[in-house]
Amino acid sequence: MSYCVITDATADLTPEMTLGLPDIAVIPMEIVIDGTPYQYGPGGNITVEEFYQELRNGKFSSTSQVNPMTYEEFFVPFLEAGEDILYLCFTSGMSGMYQNAKQCMERLQKRFPERKIVCVDTKCASLGEGFLVREALIKQAEGLSLEELVQWVYAHQNQVCQWFTVDTFEHLKHGGRVSGTAAIVGTALQLKPLLHVSANGELEVMDRTIRGTKRAISALLQRIKNGWDPEKCCRVIVGHGNCPETAEKLAGDIQKELPYADILTAPIGPVIGSHTGPGLLAVVFLGQER
């Protein structure tokens, strides 16, 4: 039976990430910049570059979760076309989207009892979610059934390691992830806080003591060297918040230390960028555990 894999714009998928793989449907998401709403994703009206320019101009952004009615409008055409659905959703640790999707799917299951409609909480965000979606598409191409792919995702979701370092405390402070005092001190000392996405899918600050971009890059590189399991997957994603030159520097350092790594550099979009601001650097890879 044919099934479609669906994700949301949070996954920050690029054409290079899905090249040669089965089609993926992406649900656009709304972001709000200084009171003005925008759509990010397919058919949207703001690009990643435009978003970060707004932030560099001193504006702040917030995100809006996908509601059950929007999910229904997106899912129904696939179901009416006779396709089953596997939705790989943005982590419930940062959003209520998973619950909204489940609520929608319960209604749709009654309306389409012959269809399989499955929602998986990826416990991942941004390129971490995109990484998991890409690997799932590879497994779909290999012939896994919907049920088999669901089992595969659950078995591997907590092996997706997602580490970030941010250039400024301002957006973390605005989102309530650090205090105003910590932001002032961190800015004065040029600290680059290190964060990761936890096993519960929450964005956590792990180290507030790293000083300067060079040391931040070293910290990310060390996380890969400590946790990466190339036998599971050689792909490493380097993500950035509108700082491609710094991302290329990090990618080059990784390639020197780990020459067998298959490295892809990609931008991190507005959903996570709203919380972290421009200058963000990230590494995503498959390890034994987060």
C-alpha positions as CSV (number, residue, x, y, z in Angstrom):
1,M,0.0,0.0,0.0
2,S,1.3,3.4,-0.9
3,Y,2.2,5.8,1.8
4,C,3.5,9.4,2.0
5,V,6.0,10.7,4.5
6,I,5.1,14.2,5.7
7,T,7.1,16.6,7.9
8,D,6.9,20.3,8.8
9,A,9.0,23.3,7.8
10,T,10.9,23.1,11.1
11,A,12.9,20.3,9.6
12,D,14.8,22.8,7.4
13,L,15.1,20.3,4.5
14,T,17.1,21.5,1.5
15,P,16.9,20.1,-2.0
16,E,20.3,18.6,-1.6
17,M,19.2,16.6,1.5
18,T,16.3,14.9,-0.4
19,L,17.9,14.5,-3.8
20,G,17.1,11.1,-5.3
21,L,14.8,10.1,-2.5
22,P,11.0,9.6,-2.4
23,D,8.9,12.7,-2.4
24,I,8.4,14.4,0.9
25,A,5.5,16.7,1.8
26,V,6.3,19.7,4.0
27,I,3.8,21.6,6.1
28,P,4.5,25.4,6.1
29,M,4.7,27.1,9.5
30,E,3.9,30.6,10.7
31,I,6.4,32.9,12.3
32,V,5.8,36.4,13.6
33,I,8.4,39.2,13.4
34,D,7.5,42.3,15.4
35,G,3.8,41.5,15.0
36,T,3.9,40.7,11.3
37,P,3.0,37.1,10.4
38,Y,4.9,35.2,7.7
39,Q,4.7,31.7,6.2
40,Y,8.0,29.7,6.2
41,G,8.2,26.7,4.0
42,P,6.9,25.6,0.6
43,G,4.8,28.5,-0.9
44,G,5.9,30.8,2.0
45,N,6.6,34.5,1.8
46,I,9.9,34.7,3.7
47,T,13.3,33.2,3.0
48,V,15.9,32.2,5.6
49,E,18.1,35.1,4.5
50,E,15.3,37.6,4.8
51,F,14.5,36.3,8.3
52,Y,18.0,36.7,9.6
53,Q,18.3,40.1,8.1
54,E,15.3,41.2,10.1
55,L,16.9,39.8,13.3
56,R,20.2,41.5,12.5
57,N,18.2,44.7,12.2
58,G,17.2,44.4,15.8
59,K,13.8,42.7,15.5
60,F,12.6,39.6,17.4
61,S,10.6,36.7,16.1
62,S,8.2,34.2,17.6
63,T,6.7,31.0,16.2
64,S,3.2,29.7,15.9
65,Q,2.3,26.0,16.1
66,V,0.3,24.3,13.4
67,N,-3.3,23.9,14.6
68,P,-5.6,20.9,14.1
69,M,-7.6,22.5,11.3
70,T,-4.5,23.3,9.3
71,Y,-3.3,19.7,9.7
72,E,-6.6,18.5,8.4
73,E,-6.5,20.7,5.3
74,F,-3.0,19.4,4.6
75,F,-3.7,15.7,5.2
76,V,-7.1,15.2,3.6
77,P,-5.9,15.4,-0.1
78,F,-3.4,12.5,0.5
79,L,-6.1,10.4,2.2
80,E,-8.6,11.1,-0.5
81,A,-6.0,10.0,-3.1
82,G,-5.8,6.6,-1.4
83,E,-2.5,7.2,0.4
84,D,-1.6,6.3,3.9
85,I,0.3,8.9,6.0
86,L,3.3,8.9,8.2
87,Y,3.9,12.3,9.7
88,L,7.3,12.9,11.3
89,C,6.6,15.8,13.7
90,F,8.6,18.6,15.3
91,T,9.5,17.6,18.9
92,S,6.8,17.8,21.5
93,G,9.5,19.2,23.9
94,M,9.3,22.6,22.2
95,S,5.8,22.8,20.8
96,G,2.2,21.5,21.1
97,M,2.2,20.5,17.4
98,Y,2.4,16.8,18.2
99,Q,-0.8,16.9,20.3
100,N,-2.5,19.0,17.6
101,A,-1.6,16.5,15.0
102,K,-2.8,13.6,17.1
103,Q,-6.1,15.3,17.7
104,C,-6.6,15.9,14.0
105,M,-5.6,12.3,13.1
106,E,-8.1,10.9,15.5
107,R,-10.9,12.7,13.7
108,L,-9.5,11.7,10.3
109,Q,-9.2,8.0,11.2
110,K,-13.0,8.0,11.8
111,R,-13.5,9.7,8.4
112,F,-11.1,7.4,6.6
113,P,-11.2,4.1,8.5
114,E,-9.5,2.2,5.6
115,R,-6.4,4.4,5.8
116,K,-3.4,4.2,8.0
117,I,-2.6,7.5,9.7
118,V,0.4,7.7,11.9
119,C,2.1,10.5,13.7
120,V,5.6,10.1,15.3
121,D,7.1,12.7,17.7
122,T,10.6,12.9,16.4
123,K,12.0,14.5,19.6
124,C,14.1,16.5,17.1
125,A,14.2,20.0,15.8
126,S,15.5,21.9,12.8
127,L,18.3,20.0,10.9
128,G,18.1,17.2,13.6
129,E,14.5,16.6,12.5
130,G,15.6,17.0,8.8
131,F,18.4,14.4,9.4
132,L,16.0,11.9,10.8
133,V,13.5,12.5,8.0
134,R,16.2,12.1,5.4
135,E,17.3,8.8,6.9
136,A,13.6,7.7,7.0
137,L,13.2,8.5,3.3
138,I,16.3,6.3,2.5
139,K,14.6,3.4,4.4
140,Q,11.3,4.1,2.6
141,A,13.2,3.9,-0.7
142,E,14.7,0.6,0.4
143,G,11.2,-0.8,0.6
144,L,10.2,-0.6,4.3
145,S,6.5,-0.7,4.9
146,L,4.8,2.1,6.9
147,E,4.8,-0.1,10.0
148,E,8.4,-1.1,9.5
149,L,9.5,2.6,9.0
150,V,7.7,3.7,12.2
151,Q,9.6,1.0,14.1
152,W,12.8,2.2,12.5
153,V,12.2,5.8,13.5
154,Y,11.4,4.9,17.1
155,A,14.6,2.8,17.3
156,H,16.8,5.6,15.9
157,Q,15.3,8.9,17.0
158,N,17.3,9.1,20.3
159,Q,20.5,8.4,18.4
160,V,20.2,11.7,16.5
161,C,22.7,14.1,18.3
162,Q,22.0,17.8,17.9
163,W,24.5,20.3,19.3
164,F,24.3,24.1,18.9
165,T,26.3,27.1,19.9
166,V,24.9,30.6,19.6
167,D,26.6,33.9,18.9
168,T,24.5,36.1,21.2
169,F,22.4,35.7,24.4
170,E,19.8,38.2,23.3
171,H,17.3,35.7,21.6
172,L,17.8,33.1,24.4
173,K,17.0,35.9,26.9
174,H,14.0,37.0,24.8
175,G,12.7,33.4,24.8
176,G,13.2,33.0,28.5
177,R,16.0,30.4,28.2
178,V,18.5,32.5,30.1
179,S,18.1,35.3,32.6
180,G,18.7,39.0,31.8
181,T,21.7,39.0,34.2
182,A,23.2,35.9,32.5
183,A,22.8,37.6,29.1
184,I,24.5,40.8,30.2
185,V,27.5,38.9,31.7
186,G,27.7,36.5,28.7
187,T,27.7,39.3,26.2
188,A,30.4,41.2,28.1
189,L,32.6,38.1,28.3
190,Q,31.9,37.1,24.7
191,L,30.6,33.7,25.8
192,K,29.1,31.3,23.3
193,P,26.6,29.1,25.1
194,L,26.5,25.4,24.0
195,L,23.1,23.8,23.7
196,H,21.6,20.5,22.6
197,V,18.3,18.8,22.1
198,S,17.7,16.5,25.0
199,A,16.3,12.9,24.9
200,N,12.9,14.6,25.7
201,G,13.2,16.8,22.7
202,E,13.8,20.0,24.7
203,L,16.4,22.7,23.9
204,E,18.8,22.8,26.9
205,V,21.8,25.0,27.6
206,M,24.7,22.7,28.5
207,D,27.6,25.1,28.9
208,R,27.7,28.8,29.4
209,T,31.5,29.2,29.8
210,I,32.9,28.9,26.3
211,R,34.6,32.1,25.2
212,G,34.9,33.1,21.5
213,T,34.0,31.6,18.2
214,K,37.2,29.6,17.9
215,R,36.6,27.7,21.1
216,A,32.9,27.3,20.2
217,I,33.9,25.5,17.0
218,S,36.3,23.4,19.0
219,A,33.6,22.4,21.4
220,L,31.3,21.3,18.6
221,L,34.1,19.3,17.0
222,Q,34.8,17.6,20.2
223,R,31.1,16.6,20.6
224,I,31.3,14.9,17.2
225,K,34.6,13.1,18.1
226,N,33.1,11.9,21.4
227,G,29.7,10.8,20.2
228,W,29.6,10.1,16.4
229,D,29.1,6.5,15.3
230,P,30.1,6.4,11.6
231,E,29.2,2.7,11.3
232,K,25.6,3.8,11.7
233,C,25.8,6.8,9.4
234,C,28.7,8.7,7.8
235,R,26.6,11.8,7.2
236,V,27.3,14.9,9.4
237,I,25.2,18.0,9.0
238,V,26.7,21.4,9.8
239,G,24.0,24.0,10.3
240,H,24.3,27.7,10.6
241,G,22.2,30.8,11.3
242,N,23.2,33.1,8.4
243,C,26.9,32.6,8.9
244,P,28.0,30.4,6.0
245,E,31.7,31.3,6.2
246,T,31.9,30.2,9.8
247,A,30.0,27.0,9.0
248,E,32.4,26.2,6.2
249,K,35.3,26.7,8.6
250,L,33.7,24.2,11.0
251,A,33.0,21.8,8.2
252,G,36.6,22.0,7.1
253,D,37.9,21.3,10.6
254,I,35.6,18.2,10.8
255,Q,36.8,17.0,7.5
256,K,40.4,17.3,8.6
257,E,39.8,15.4,11.8
258,L,37.3,12.9,10.4
259,P,38.2,12.5,6.7
260,Y,35.6,9.8,6.1
261,A,32.7,12.0,7.2
262,D,30.1,12.9,4.5
263,I,29.5,16.5,5.4
264,L,26.6,18.6,4.3
265,T,26.3,22.3,5.2
266,A,22.8,23.8,5.5
267,P,21.0,26.8,6.9
268,I,18.9,26.7,10.1
269,G,15.5,28.3,9.5
270,P,13.3,30.6,11.4
271,V,11.6,28.2,13.8
272,I,14.7,27.4,15.8
273,G,16.4,30.6,14.7
274,S,13.7,32.6,16.5
275,H,15.0,31.2,19.8
276,T,18.8,31.3,19.0
277,G,19.3,34.3,16.7
278,P,21.8,34.8,13.9
279,G,25.3,33.4,14.2
280,L,24.1,30.0,15.3
281,L,26.3,27.0,14.6
282,A,25.1,23.4,14.8
283,V,26.3,19.8,14.2
284,V,24.0,16.9,13.7
285,F,25.1,13.3,13.5
286,L,24.1,9.8,14.5
287,G,25.6,8.4,17.7
288,Q,24.9,5.7,20.3
289,E,22.7,8.1,22.2
290,R,22.1,11.8,22.8
